[in-house]
Amino acid sequence: MVFEPPKRLDRALGETAPDGDDWLEKLPGTAQQAVALRELIVERVQVPGGRSSLVVLVRTADGTPAVLKLAPGRARPEAERAALAHWGGRGAVQLLEPPPSSRLRSSGEIPPSTEGVLLLERLHPDVSVRSLPEAKALLEAAGTLRRLWVEPPADYPFETVAERTGRQAEAMRARARVDPEVAPLVDVALAAREELLAAPPEHRLLHGTFRQSKVLSGERMPWLAVGPDPVVGECAFDLARLVRDRVEDLIAQPSGAATTRRRVKRLAESLDVDQERLRGWTLFRAVESGARARRVGRERDAELLLEFAGWL
């Protein structure tokens, strides 16, 4: 089988690839090697798939349904592997092969056959909580997220919220210098970040990129999270991305701003998160996403996100 990357993945990684990066060109061969080494039976490539990895539906040698996921190093697949191992299937998809030993991780000697390649339990890839009515979807997604908020492992250096948002803040400042239209919102978002980082209420292992489409139906549990970009920090940061789910529907509503404020209040109360901190991180993350969308030419996405941020 020829493992051609779906157009969605090709376009998304092409927007962010550093000069000289050849991961996409090598991907078909990497996938063939990963399948052969694990003696997997390939069913199909998941299309349209994600924006940062190739997802292949496979079966193991004994017929067990599974998913083979391949991601470039800049998508932090080894951090994803470590987070999934730490969760151990509680609220998240399970690993079907163990992560490299701590000795290999610390020495940087992760075998090429495993680096950036994850073998995962098979969920129902076409059934996410986004398929539910909005109120039910938010409830189920929030319940899944709560199970993921645990103490991080002591032996793995996950990125912190301060570190991740620090990189994002630099890119936002650079965008504001050449794009005066976004500059006022960037200033407000950066000020909110500084205030939020001054006194974080807790440090938990977070999913990092949580939203309704990241919660899939499973056999072992009704709903399980997939695709983490794990980070350590306060729970409000993780919940913030969920607030803006279905942003296109919110923007289309005459009462979109009021609905957004009610959603912040409802989610904060249901998960015991400070409402103002949730509002602040929701603002920061929406502006960051909007500025990034402007930078890569996704004008429609940028327009929606920045209008949403203005409501906060």
C-alpha positions in Angstrom: 0.0 0.0 0.0 1.2 3.5 -0.8 0.9 5.8 2.2 0.2 9.1 0.7 -0.5 11.9 3.2 -4.0 13.3 3.0 -4.3 16.7 1.5 -5.3 18.2 4.9 -2.1 17.0 6.5 0.0 18.0 3.5 -1.4 21.5 3.6 -1.2 21.9 7.4 2.4 20.7 7.7 3.4 22.6 4.7 2.3 25.9 6.4 4.6 25.2 9.4 7.5 23.2 8.0 11.0 24.7 8.7 13.3 25.1 5.8 14.8 21.8 4.7 12.3 19.6 6.5 11.7 16.4 4.6 9.4 14.5 6.9 6.5 14.5 4.5 8.7 13.2 1.7 10.0 10.4 3.8 6.5 9.6 5.3 5.5 6.8 2.8 8.7 4.9 3.5 8.5 5.5 7.2 5.0 4.2 7.3 5.9 1.1 5.3 8.7 0.3 7.7 6.5 0.8 10.8 3.9 -1.5 9.4 6.4 -4.2 8.5 8.3 -4.1 11.8 5.0 -4.6 13.7 3.6 -7.1 11.3 0.4 -5.1 10.9 -2.4 -5.6 8.5 -3.4 -2.3 6.9 -7.0 -1.4 6.4 -6.9 2.2 5.2 -5.5 5.7 5.9 -7.9 7.8 7.9 -9.2 10.7 5.7 -9.3 13.6 6.0 -7.3 12.8 9.2 -5.5 15.3 11.4 -3.3 18.3 10.8 -0.2 17.0 12.4 0.0 13.3 11.9 -0.8 10.4 9.5 -3.4 8.0 11.0 -3.7 4.5 9.6 -6.3 2.0 10.6 -4.6 -1.4 11.1 -5.0 -4.8 12.7 -2.3 -6.5 14.7 -1.0 -10.0 13.9 -3.7 -11.5 16.1 -6.4 -9.5 14.5 -6.9 -6.8 17.1 -8.1 -3.5 15.6 -5.6 -0.7 16.2 -4.4 2.7 15.0 -0.9 3.5 13.7 -0.1 7.1 14.2 3.0 8.8 12.7 4.0 12.4 13.5 7.0 14.6 12.9 9.2 15.6 15.8 7.8 19.2 15.9 4.4 17.7 16.8 6.0 16.4 20.0 4.9 12.7 19.5 7.2 11.5 22.3 5.5 13.8 24.8 2.2 12.4 23.6 3.5 8.9 24.1 4.6 9.8 27.7 1.3 11.4 28.6 -0.8 8.4 27.3 1.4 6.1 29.2 0.9 8.1 32.4 -2.9 8.2 31.9 -2.9 4.5 31.3 -6.2 4.6 29.5 -8.0 6.6 32.1 -9.9 9.1 30.0 -7.6 8.7 27.0 -6.8 6.2 24.3 -4.5 3.4 25.3 -1.0 2.7 24.0 -0.7 -0.8 22.6 3.1 -0.9 22.8 5.2 0.3 25.8 7.1 3.6 25.6 10.9 3.5 25.4 12.6 3.0 28.8 13.6 6.0 30.9 17.2 5.2 30.1 16.7 5.5 26.4 14.6 8.7 26.8 17.3 10.4 28.9 20.1 9.3 26.6 18.2 10.4 23.4 18.6 6.8 22.0 15.0 6.2 21.1 15.0 3.5 18.4 14.2 4.9 14.9 11.4 2.2 14.6 9.5 3.8 17.5 10.4 7.5 17.3 7.3 9.5 16.3 5.3 6.2 15.8 2.5 5.3 18.1 0.4 2.1 18.1 -3.0 2.9 19.8 -6.2 1.1 20.6 -8.9 1.6 17.9 -11.7 3.9 18.7 -14.5 4.9 16.4 -12.7 7.6 14.3 -15.8 9.0 12.8 -17.9 9.4 16.0 -16.8 12.2 18.3 -18.8 14.1 21.0 -19.2 16.8 18.4 -21.9 14.6 16.9 -24.0 15.1 20.0 -26.3 18.1 20.6 -24.3 21.0 21.9 -25.3 20.9 25.6 -24.7 17.1 25.8 -21.4 17.4 23.9 -20.0 20.0 26.3 -21.1 17.8 29.3 -19.4 14.7 28.0 -16.3 16.5 26.8 -15.9 18.2 30.2 -16.3 14.9 32.0 -13.6 13.3 29.9 -11.3 16.3 30.5 -11.7 16.1 34.3 -10.2 12.5 34.3 -7.1 13.7 32.5 -6.1 16.4 35.1 -3.7 14.4 37.2 -0.3 15.1 38.8 2.4 14.9 36.1 5.0 12.2 36.2 8.2 13.3 37.9 10.6 11.8 35.3 9.4 13.4 32.1 10.1 17.1 31.1 6.7 18.2 29.6 6.5 21.7 28.4 4.9 24.1 30.8 2.1 26.5 30.0 4.5 29.4 30.7 7.0 28.0 28.2 4.4 27.2 25.5 2.6 30.5 25.7 5.9 32.3 25.9 6.8 31.0 22.4 3.3 31.9 21.2 3.6 35.4 22.7 6.7 36.1 20.7 4.9 35.1 17.5 1.9 37.3 18.5 4.1 40.3 19.1 5.8 39.8 15.7 2.4 39.6 14.0 1.1 42.7 15.8 4.1 44.7 14.5 3.1 44.1 10.8 -0.6 43.8 11.3 -2.0 46.8 13.1 -5.6 45.4 12.9 -4.8 42.7 15.4 -2.4 44.7 17.6 -5.0 45.9 20.1 -6.3 42.4 20.8 -2.8 41.1 21.0 -1.9 43.7 23.7 -5.0 42.7 25.8 -4.2 39.0 25.4 -0.6 39.4 26.4 -1.5 41.4 29.4 -4.0 38.7 30.4 -1.3 36.1 30.1 1.1 38.0 32.3 -1.5 38.3 35.0 -2.5 34.6 34.8 1.1 33.4 35.0 1.8 35.4 38.1 -0.1 33.0 40.4 -1.2 29.7 38.8 -3.5 27.8 41.2 -2.3 24.3 40.3 0.1 22.3 38.1 -1.6 19.4 36.4 -0.9 17.3 33.3 -3.1 18.8 30.7 -4.3 17.5 27.3 -3.1 20.8 25.7 -5.3 20.9 22.6 -8.6 19.6 23.9 -11.8 20.1 22.0 -14.9 18.2 21.1 -13.4 16.6 18.0 -10.6 15.1 20.2 -13.1 13.0 22.2 -14.0 9.8 20.3 -16.4 6.9 21.0 -14.8 3.7 22.2 -15.6 0.2 23.3 -13.8 0.2 26.6 -15.4 3.5 27.7 -18.1 5.6 26.0 -15.8 8.5 25.3 -12.0 8.8 25.3 -9.6 11.6 24.4 -7.1 11.4 21.6 -4.3 13.5 20.1 -2.9 15.3 23.2 -0.2 17.9 22.9 0.5 17.6 26.7 1.6 20.5 28.8 1.8 21.1 32.6 -0.1 24.0 34.1 -3.4 25.1 35.4 -6.7 23.4 34.4 -8.3 26.7 33.1 -5.7 26.7 30.3 -6.9 23.3 29.1 -10.6 24.1 29.4 -10.2 27.4 27.4 -10.1 25.7 24.0 -13.3 23.9 24.7 -15.1 27.2 25.3 -14.8 28.2 21.7 -15.9 24.9 20.2 -18.3 25.4 17.2 -17.1 29.0 17.0 -18.7 29.3 13.6 -22.1 28.5 15.1 -21.5 31.0 17.9 -20.6 33.8 15.5 -23.7 33.1 13.4 -26.0 33.6 16.5 -27.4 37.0 17.2 -26.8 36.2 20.9 -23.4 34.7 20.3 -21.6 37.0 22.8 -24.1 36.2 25.6 -24.0 32.5 24.8 -20.2 32.6 25.1 -20.3 34.3 28.5 -22.8 31.7 29.7 -20.6 28.9 28.4 -17.6 30.2 30.3 -19.7 30.4 33.5 -21.2 26.9 33.0 -17.9 25.2 32.2 -16.1 26.9 35.0 -18.7 25.9 37.6 -19.0 22.3 36.3 -15.2 21.7 36.6 -14.5 23.9 39.7 -12.3 26.3 37.7 -12.1 30.0 38.4 -14.4 31.8 35.9 -12.1 34.8 35.4 -9.1 32.7 34.8 -11.0 30.6 32.3 -12.1 33.8 30.5 -8.5 35.1 30.4 -7.0 31.9 29.0 -9.9 31.7 26.5 -9.1 35.2 25.3 -5.4 34.5 25.0 -5.8 31.2 23.1 -8.4 32.7 20.7 -6.2 35.7 19.9 -3.1 33.4 19.5 -5.0 31.2 17.1 -6.5 34.1 15.2 -3.1 35.8 14.8 -1.6 32.5 13.6 -4.4 32.0 11.1 -3.7 35.5 9.7 -0.1 34.8 9.4 -0.6 31.7 7.2 -3.4 33.2 5.1 -6.5 31.5 6.7 -8.5 34.8 6.7 -11.9 33.3 7.4 -10.6 31.4 10.4 -8.8 34.5 11.7 -12.0 36.6 11.3 -14.1 34.2 13.3 -11.5 33.8 16.1 -10.7 37.5 16.5 -14.4 38.4 16.6 -14.9 35.7 19.2 -12.0 37.1 21.2 -13.5 40.5 21.1 -16.5 39.3 23.1 -14.3 38.3 26.0 
